[in-house]
Amino acid sequence: MNLSTNESAILRVLWATDRPLTRREILDLCPSLTCQKRTAFVLLNNLQQKGLIKVTCLLYTSPSARD
């Protein structure tokens, strides 16, 4: 399977950890990743479609606390 340099970098980060990571954590742990946040989202989706990663959960929160 052909992987881009960035896809390979993401997989190495995920393989080196013992827990699921958020997109932000992947970006923080992968200084060699040469892309913007939006592109990282596309790369993660591509890896998921290739069956190389899976989404375990999505977390949502509001930007500020309610009064």
PyMOL commands that set and color helices and strands:
alter all, ss='L'
color gray80, all
select helices_A, chain A and resi 5-15+23-29+37-49
alter helices_A, ss='H'
color red, helices_A
deselect
rebuild
show_as cartoon
